[in-house]
Amino acid sequence: MNDTIPTFDLERDAFGRLVLTDAEGERHVGVTPVRAFPLSAPGEGVSLVGSEGRELVWIDRLEALPAAARALLEQELAVRDFAPTLLKLHGVSSFGVPSTWTVSTDRGDTSFVLKAEEDIRRLEGGALLIASAHGVQFRIPDVKALDRASRKLLERFL
């Protein structure tokens, strides 16, 4: 086995919690995977954190894990990384903040409150990440791909 691949077993218990059994055989219930670079390198640098908040295992690359462990972690990370892609901006309640945005996403139509202009973050390659007042992160992979009306509304906040 490669030295950079940590030795552990991962499973779900009867309550759906992740359980890590480390190299010494100790069981850790309620493990949480946390990506170090969720946007720029989602498959690299994942920490398995115990219920006390301490890092138990560091994983350099998810693809290096056995298929079963990788599948469990990817399922858990998908829930944690819920970030709908914003496809169209239908309207905003005002051009000041806070404002309510009505949008279409890859998960359906919704509305959310933008508390402050600082809640819109620019990312590499023209992408944006917009945080709602409830903490949901809406992703726009490429602003130029939005329709003209959506871009025009969005420009008022950038």
C-alpha positions in Angstrom: 0.0 0.0 0.0 1.2 3.5 -0.8 2.5 5.4 2.3 0.4 8.5 1.4 -2.9 6.6 1.6 -4.1 6.5 5.2 -5.2 3.2 6.6 -8.7 3.3 7.9 -12.1 1.7 7.5 -15.3 3.8 6.9 -18.9 2.8 7.3 -22.3 4.1 8.2 -23.9 3.1 11.5 -27.6 2.4 12.0 -28.3 6.1 12.5 -26.6 7.1 9.2 -23.5 8.6 10.8 -20.1 8.0 9.4 -17.9 5.8 11.6 -14.1 5.7 11.1 -12.0 2.9 12.4 -8.4 4.1 12.5 -5.2 2.1 12.0 -5.1 1.3 15.7 -8.6 -0.1 15.6 -10.3 2.8 17.5 -13.8 3.6 16.3 -14.8 7.3 15.9 -18.6 7.8 15.5 -19.9 10.9 13.7 -17.0 11.7 11.5 -17.4 14.7 9.2 -15.4 15.1 5.9 -14.2 18.7 5.2 -12.7 19.8 1.9 -9.6 22.0 2.2 -10.2 23.5 -1.2 -13.9 22.9 -2.1 -14.0 25.2 -5.2 -10.5 25.0 -6.7 -9.6 21.4 -5.9 -12.6 19.5 -4.6 -11.0 16.0 -5.0 -7.8 17.0 -3.1 -7.2 17.7 0.6 -10.0 16.2 2.6 -9.9 16.1 6.4 -11.9 13.6 8.4 -12.9 15.4 11.6 -14.1 13.7 14.7 -17.1 14.7 16.7 -14.8 16.7 19.1 -13.6 18.8 16.1 -10.1 17.2 15.9 -8.7 16.0 12.6 -8.4 12.2 12.6 -7.3 11.5 9.1 -5.9 13.6 6.2 -6.6 12.4 2.7 -4.4 13.9 -0.1 -6.6 12.7 -3.0 -10.1 11.1 -2.9 -9.3 9.1 -6.0 -6.6 7.2 -4.2 -9.1 5.7 -1.7 -10.8 2.3 -2.2 -14.1 2.6 -4.1 -16.3 1.9 -1.1 -14.7 4.5 1.2 -14.6 7.0 -1.7 -18.3 6.5 -2.4 -19.3 7.1 1.2 -17.2 10.3 1.4 -18.5 11.6 -1.9 -22.1 11.0 -0.7 -21.4 12.9 2.6 -19.6 15.7 0.8 -22.4 16.1 -1.7 -24.8 16.9 1.2 -22.4 19.3 2.8 -21.5 21.1 -0.4 -25.0 21.8 -1.6 -24.6 24.8 -3.9 -27.2 25.2 -6.5 -26.1 26.7 -9.9 -27.9 30.0 -10.6 -29.2 29.8 -14.2 -31.4 32.9 -14.5 -32.1 36.0 -12.4 -35.7 36.9 -12.7 -35.8 39.9 -10.5 -34.7 41.7 -7.3 -36.9 43.5 -4.8 -34.5 46.5 -4.7 -31.0 47.6 -5.9 -30.0 48.2 -2.3 -29.4 45.5 0.3 -31.0 43.6 1.8 -32.9 42.6 -1.2 -34.9 39.5 -2.3 -33.8 37.8 -5.4 -36.0 35.6 -7.5 -34.0 33.0 -9.5 -34.0 29.8 -11.5 -31.4 27.2 -10.5 -30.4 23.7 -11.6 -32.5 22.6 -8.6 -35.6 24.6 -9.5 -37.0 28.1 -9.0 -36.5 29.9 -5.6 -36.0 33.2 -3.9 -33.5 34.3 -1.4 -32.3 37.3 0.5 -29.0 39.0 -0.2 -28.0 40.7 3.1 -24.9 42.6 1.8 -23.0 43.2 -1.4 -20.0 41.5 0.3 -22.0 38.2 0.1 -21.2 38.1 -3.6 -17.7 36.6 -4.0 -15.7 36.7 -7.3 -13.9 33.4 -8.1 -11.4 32.4 -10.7 -12.5 32.4 -14.3 -15.4 34.8 -14.0 -17.4 32.6 -11.6 -19.4 34.0 -8.7 -20.5 32.6 -5.3 -23.6 34.3 -3.8 -24.4 33.6 -0.1 -28.1 33.9 0.9 -29.2 35.2 4.3 -29.8 31.5 5.2 -26.3 30.4 4.3 -27.1 28.7 1.0 -24.3 29.2 -1.5 -25.5 29.9 -5.1 -22.9 29.3 -7.7 -22.6 31.1 -11.1 -19.8 29.2 -13.0 -19.6 31.9 -15.8 -21.4 35.2 -15.6 -21.1 35.6 -19.4 -23.2 32.5 -19.9 -26.2 34.1 -18.2 -28.9 35.8 -20.4 -28.6 39.5 -21.0 -31.4 40.5 -18.5 -29.8 38.4 -15.7 -26.4 40.0 -16.4 -27.8 43.5 -16.3 -29.6 42.9 -12.9 -26.4 41.3 -11.5 -24.2 44.2 -12.6 -26.0 46.5 -10.3 -24.6 44.6 -7.4 -21.0 44.1 -8.6 
